[in-house]
Amino acid sequence: MPVAEANAPIDAPRGLAGVVVTETRLGDVRGREGFYHYRQYSAVELAMNRGFEDVWYLMFHGALPDADQLAAFTAETAALRPLPAAVREALPALARAGALAGPLAGLRTALSLLGATAGFRPLYDIDADRRRADALAACAAVPTLLTALHRLGQGLRPIEPRADLGHAANYLYMLTGEEPEPDRVRAIEAYLISTIDHGFNASTFTARVIASTGADLAACLVGAIGALSGPLHGGAPSRALDMLDAIGTPDRIDAWVREQMRRGDRIMGFGHAVYRTEDPRSRMLRGIAERFGGPLAEFAVQVEARVEELLAEFKPGRELHANVELYAGVVMELCGLPREMFTPTFCAARAVGWSANVLEQAEDPKIIRPAARYVGPPPPQPVPAVAAR
């Protein structure tokens, strides 16, 4: 094929929906089946049956660890949780500067500082072992950074990480200052595992685009966090709970939803870009919420059932179901997490998925460089003379 023909622009659908841009060994989302997986394993089965460190190891190494490998990996990552002094000293100023935006805004700057302090070098210039080391350091530090920024924003002292606690338990401990109850640890761990990766979503694709330039790992994660911060991507769990608050009682569901539909507003916590059946993450988290029980879980189940009926009425044939955000918010609320930490908690898990994607992308020397179709005024036009003053 001639070079000109091979490089000819190809029109892609809006939003790149359904466009395959690369191959991956990390996992996939099969939207029509309501199934997604990490490597060769069901992500939901992993979330229900394995620990966070098991799945982190799987994403980085391609196989689940045996007992000795898991012990070594757990110790290795736990040792990376404490922050360098230069980063710790900068956190109070970052928390003050991001008082309105919250911990996710501070995390972008803190991760850049961590990368500089730890000597992260461009992916292009380092070998696979150094890339892995940088990825482990960043992923281990993200929960420490997020919880410290949150506590500082609340006028509280940050809590130092504990090496004797697992990833999820340590996260809750650093957030609250108290050793968490086992049922809450397991619920949050299942949520964290279920959100490690989910195909080529906006933030993961952003991380891979940056990685394709050969930039350092911190730069890749900072870009991904920027994408995650958008309400249409990572900001929905707290908004889904705000929706439950706005509805208030079961007898108000119909009126509230119909008014939203009349205005053309989105129903947060429902619908998904890929799934055309029930979101498997939603199904798993609903089960966790129901095991906790109580008015919030019961109300969420009632809202889910009725909203899906109304969506089927208003948008027949669309197959709109509850997505992960609805029950993620319910589970995190039941576990005592403040709403401003819902999206940061998502980020604490997704950092592992982003990093695994960055490590995979770094193996490919080709930069991601798509094209755009110009639709402005036809060029070239004469440049007008400067008007006399």
N, C-alpha and C positions, 0 to 999 in steps of 0.2 A: 504493500500500500504506500503511495507517495506520502512524504512527510506532511505536505500541506493538507492532504485529505485526512490523515491520521489526527492532525491537530485541529481539525475544523470544529467550531463550537457546536455543542449539543444542547438543545433546549431541555431544561429539567423542569419538573413540576414545581409549583410554588411551594416554598418551604423545604425543597428537596425531598418531599414525601415519597418514600418507597425507593429512593435512589440508592443503589449499593455503591459505596465509595471505596471499600477495601475489604479484605478478608480478616477474620479474627478467630482466635482460638479461645477467647475468654468466655463467650456465652452468646445467647440469642434470646429474642422475645418472639414468640409465635402467637400473634394477636388473635387470630381466628380460633385458636385452640384454647386460649386462656392459660398459656404455659410459658414460663421462662426458665432459663438454666444458667448456672455458672459452670464453665467447662462442660463435663459430661453429666453433671448432677442437677436434679431439680432444685432450684433455689429455695423453694418453700420447704422441701424435705430437709435441706441443709439447715434452714432457719429453725425448724422444729426439733432437730435431732443433734446438731453439732454446735460447738462454741464459736465465738467470733474469731478467735485466733486460728482455729482449724480452717475457716473459710478464707481468712486473710492469707494463710499459707498456700491454700489451694490456688487463689488468684495469682499469687506471685510465682509459684513453683510448678503449677500444673497438676498436682496430685495432693490428696489429703495426707497429712502427716501421720506417721506412726507415733507411739507414745514418746519415744526418745526425741524424735524430731519436734514434736509439739512442745515438750518441756524446754528444749533449747530455744525454740522460736519465741515462746512466751517470755522466757527470761531475757532474750535479746531485745524484744520490743519494749518490755517493761523498763529496761535500763535506759531507753531513749526518751521516756516521758518527761523528765525534768528539763526545764528550759535553760539555755545559756544565760549568764548574768546580764549581758547586754540586752537581751530580749525582755527579760523580767523587768528590768529597770524602765523600759519604754512603755510597758503595758498601761500604767496609770494614765499617761498622756493620751494613749490611743483610746482608752475607755472614755475619757472626757470628751475627746474630739468626736467620737461616734455615739455620744449619749442618745441622740435621737434615732440613729440608724440601727443601733444594736451591735451585738458581738460579731456578726458576719462582716460588717464593714471594717471593723478593727482587725479581723482575721486576715484580710487581704494585705494590709500593711505589715502585720506581725509576721506573716509567712515570708514576705519579701525580706524582712529583716533577719528572720531565721536562716533563710538561704544564704544571705550575705555573710552572716556571722559564722555559719557552719562551713562556709567555703564551697557551696554548691557551684559546680562548673557546668558549662554548656553540655548538654547530652551528646552533642556532636564530638566533643573532645575527650570523653571518658569511656571506659569499658563497661561491660554489663554488670560487673560486680560493684563498681562505684555507683552506677545508676541505681542498683538495688539498694545500696546503703543509704543513698540520699532519699529514696522513696520511703524506706522504713523510718528514717529519722523524721521526715515530714509527717507521715501518717500517725506516728506515735505522739507527736507534739500537738497535733490539731485539737484533740480533746482538752489537753492542758491549756492551750491558748484560749479556746472558747469558754471554758468554765472560769478561767481567771478574768477574762474580759467581762463576762456577765457579773461576776461577784464584785469586781471593782465598780462596775456601773451601778450596782445596788448599794455602794458604800461599804462593802464587806472586803475582808482580806482574802486573797486567793488561797486555796487549799493545795498543798503539795501532793503530788501523786504518790500512791502506795504500790510498791512492786509486788506485794503479796496478794493483790486483788486482780481479778481478770479485767479485761478491757472494758466491758460494760459496767461491772461493779465499780471499777475505779472512776469511770466517767460520772456515775451518779454520786459517788463519794465526793469527788472534787466539786460537784455542783452544789451539794447540800451541806457538806461537812459532817455528814452522818453515814455510818455504814448502812447500806440499803438492805431492805428485806429481800430474801431470796426470790419471792414471786415477782417482785418488781424488777429485779436484775434479769430474770429469765425473760420477762415480757419485753424489756428494752433490748436485750440481746437479740431476741427473735426479730424485733423491728429493725435493728441495725443490720443484721445479716441480710434481711430481705431487701434492703435498699443499697447494698454495696454496689450493684451494677444493674443496668437496665437498658442494654442496647446503646445505640448511637443517639442518645438524647442530646439536647442542646449543649449542656455543660461538658459531657464526655467528648462530643465532637470538637468543642472549643479546645479542650485540653490536648486532643490529638493534633489539631491544626497547629497549635503553638509548638508541640513536640516536634512536628515535622520540620520546623525551622531550625532545630538543633538547640533551642533555648534551654536554660536550666530547669530542673524539676519544679522549683518554687514558682517560676514564671508560669508554667503550665497549670499549676493548681490555682494560682491567683486568677488567671483567666477563667478557669472553670467556675470558681466561686462567683465571679462577676456574672456569669450566665445563670448560675443557680439563684442568685439574689432576685431575679425577676419574678413577679407574682404568677406568671403563667408557667413557671417551671417549679421552683422549690418553695414558693411562699404560700402554698395552698392549705397545709394542715391547720394552721391557726385560723385561716379564713373559713375553713369548713366548720370549725367550732363556733366561730362568730355567727355563721349561718344558723346553727342549732340554737344559739342564744337568741337570734333575731326571730326565729319561729316561735320559740318559747314553750308551746304546749301542742299536743297532738291535734287538737281541734283547729289549729291555725295553719296546719301544713298546706292545705289546699289553697287557701287565700294567698298565703305568702308566695308559694311557687307560681301560681297563676299571675300574680302581679310582676314577679321577676320575668316571666315569659313575655308578658305584655310589653314590658320595657325593653326586651331583647337582652337582658343581663344574663351572665353566665351563672349556673348553679354550681358553686364551688364544691368539690368532692365527687363530682359526677362527670362521666365521659372521659375518654382517653384517646390519645393520638394513634395508638396502635391496637389496643384491645377492642375486639368486636363481640366479646362475651364477658363474663364476670372476671374482674381483675383478681388473679390468684392471691395477690398480696392482701387485697381487701378481705377476701374470704378467710385467710389465716388470721388477720388482725381482728376481724369480727369475732372469731372463736375465742381469741384471747380476752377481748373486751367482755364477752358474755361470761367467761369464767370468773372475771372480777365481779361482774354483776353490778346492780345498783341502778338508780334512775337515769344516769347519763347513758349507760350502755343500752338500756331498754329503749330510751327515747331515740337514740341513733338508729336502732334496728327498725323502729316504727317509721322514722323519717326516710330511711333508705327504701323500704318497701313501697311507701306511698309516692315518693318522688319518682321512682322508676316507673310506676304506673302512669303518673302524669306526663313524664317524658315520652313514654310510648304513645300517649294520646296526642301530645303536641307535635311530636316528631316521629311519626310512624316509620318503621323500617330502619331507624338509626342505631338500634341496639346500644342505648346509653345506660350504663350501669355505674354503681359506686366504684370509685377508684381508690388507690391506696391512701389518699389524703384524708378521707372521711374518718376511717377507723384508726389511722395513725394518730390523728389529733385526739381521738377518744382515749386510746391506750396511753399516750403520753400524759394526758390530763389525769387519768386514773393513777398513773405512777408518780404524780406530784411534780412533773416538769412544768415550769412557767411557759406560757404561750410564746413569749419572745425567744425561747430556746428551741422551739419545734424545728424550724428550718436549720438552725445551727446543728441540732442533733442529727438531722438528715445528712448534713455536710460531714459530720464526724465519721459517718459510715462511708459515704460516697467518695471520700478522699482516697480510700483503699481502691475502689473501682477506677477512679480517675488515674491513680498511679499505675495500676496494672495496665491500663490502656496506654499510658505514656511509655512504659517500658516496652510494650509491644510495638508501638509506633516508632520508637527509637531504633528498632531493627531495620526499618525501611528508610533508605537514604533519599527518597523522593519527597520534595516539599509539596504540600497541598496548596494548589494555586488555581482555583476555578476562574471562570471568566464571567463578565456581566455584559448584557446587551444595552448599548447606549440608545436612549430614546429621547434625548433632549433636542434643542434646536439644531438644525443641520450645520455642521462645520465644513470648511472654515469660513468664518465671516470676518469682515474687516474690523479691526480693533478701533473703536472711535477715538478721535483725538481728545486730549484732555481739554475740558471746558475752560475757557478764560476766566480768571478770577476778577 
